[in-house]
Structure formats: C-alpha cells, structure tokens
C-alpha cells in the first residue's frame, strides 16, 4: 500500500502493475485463520487499489527481472505456474532459528526454533527458558503451503510468563505471582488485526507483601 500511494502521488501508478504473492490460502488469513472479515476487507482494498494477488503460492525460482511462482490447490497439488516479470521485487523468506542454538540436541524443531512448554521452559533442558521470536509456535491450522502464526506482538506476554515462572522457582514465596501471570494470553483485535495481550477476566491475585520491582525500584 505504501508503494501504491507513492506511485499515485507521482502519477505513475497506471504504468506499474503490482502483484501480491503469498503462502496464505486466502488474502486476509494473516497466519491466524482470518480475523473477523479480514478476507473481505483486504480483497476489497486490493481491488480498489488495482493490486492482483496469488495465494497458496511458493517461489520456485527468482532471477534478474523475473520470478517463477507455483500456485497450489486446496489439496496441496500444483494448479498453475506463474512467470512474473518485475523491475522491483521484495521477498520475505520464511524465518529460521540461529544455527548455534539449532545445533543443540533436542532443543529446537527442524527450523531451529526452541521447543517450550506453557511456562516458556525448554522441554528437554529444564534450566533453559526462551521468549520471543526464537520459540517454536505451531501454526493455527494446516495450510497447503505452510503459513506460520505471527509472533512479534506476543513478546510482552511471553516475557511476563518467563520472568514470573523463573522468579517463583528461585523464590517459592512468589508462587502466586506465577499463577497470576499464567492467565496472560495473546488476543486478536478484529478492528486493527494487531495482537494485544490481556489477562483473563478472573481477577489476578495481589502481589505478596514486600514484592519489589527492580525496574521501578519500588515496593508494591
């Protein structure tokens, strides 16, 4: 959309065709199986801005000025091959983990992301905690072309759970803090398709007397 807006300001949009290629089974899937009417909203926006799209697709070859894309059907079988010439192209590849971490025996999945439990603790090494983009998050649903769930906005909730669990293991008197944080979970806001964190409706227990926040340097 940024490129579309810039080209329209320069009065060049009619000379530049734009094609959006994605592994998603449909526009607006977002790795979440859709959010509200995201499919209809995004298709409408693409049509209004004259942007074509190819879904269920994977890149088979990229050369200077041309990209070859294979489109799959709902069963994961080849449906059609596309040859897309381009003067400007942007590719976002699938993420992989860090090689040094991925090399640790039974720590990661095949793509190099750390396997953790509900407390962000390694399933193999119980003294290892992980949070953020390095952890393995299973896809929301199976798709013909693998499409992972977004991770970025989950950082606050993952860090909260990790810190609370680690604190409770070092100092058992803070176990109720761990229980309070276990209710933190990611939720999707249909209006903006961003992921926010919130706690369950059950009121979280109060922090124990004398609990000190090191970041703020105050006792609560």
Rosetta blueprint (number, residue, H / E / L):
1 X L
2 X H
3 X H
4 X H
5 X H
6 X H
7 X H
8 X H
9 X H
10 X L
11 X L
12 X L
13 X H
14 X H
15 X H
16 X L
17 X L
18 X E
19 X E
20 X E
21 X E
22 X L
23 X L
24 X L
25 X L
26 X L
27 X L
28 X L
29 X L
30 X L
31 X L
32 X L
33 X L
34 X L
35 X L
36 X L
37 X L
38 X H
39 X H
40 X H
41 X H
42 X H
43 X H
44 X H
45 X H
46 X H
47 X H
48 X H
49 X L
50 X L
51 X E
52 X E
53 X E
54 X E
55 X L
56 X L
57 X E
58 X E
59 X E
60 X E
61 X E
62 X E
63 X E
64 X L
65 X L
66 X E
67 X E
68 X E
69 X E
70 X E
71 X E
72 X E
73 X L
74 X L
75 X L
76 X L
77 X L
78 X E
79 X E
80 X E
81 X E
82 X E
83 X E
84 X E
85 X E
86 X L
87 X L
88 X L
89 X L
90 X L
91 X L
92 X L
93 X L
94 X L
95 X L
96 X L
97 X L
98 X L
99 X H
100 X H
101 X H
102 X H
103 X L
104 X L
105 X L
106 X L
107 X L
108 X E
109 X L
110 X L
111 X L
112 X L
113 X L
114 X E
115 X L
116 X E
117 X L
118 X L
119 X L
120 X L
121 X E
122 X E
123 X L
124 X L
125 X L
126 X L
127 X L
128 X L
129 X E
130 X L
131 X L
132 X L
133 X L
134 X L
135 X E
136 X L
137 X L
138 X L
139 X L
140 X L
141 X L
142 X L
143 X L
144 X L
145 X L
146 X L
147 X L
148 X L
149 X L
150 X L
151 X L
152 X H
153 X H
154 X H
155 X H
156 X H
157 X H
158 X H
159 X H
160 X H
161 X H
162 X H
163 X H
164 X H
165 X H
166 X H
167 X H
168 X H
169 X H
170 X H
171 X L
172 X H
173 X H
174 X H
175 X H
176 X H
177 X H
178 X H
179 X H
180 X H
181 X H
182 X L
183 X L
184 X L
185 X E
186 X E
187 X E
188 X E
189 X L
190 X L
191 X L
192 X L
193 X L
194 X L
195 X E
196 X E
197 X E
198 X E
199 X L
200 X L
201 X L
202 X L
203 X L
204 X L
205 X L
206 X L
207 X L
208 X L
209 X L
210 X L
211 X L
212 X E
213 X E
214 X L
215 X L
216 X L
217 X L
218 X E
219 X E
220 X L
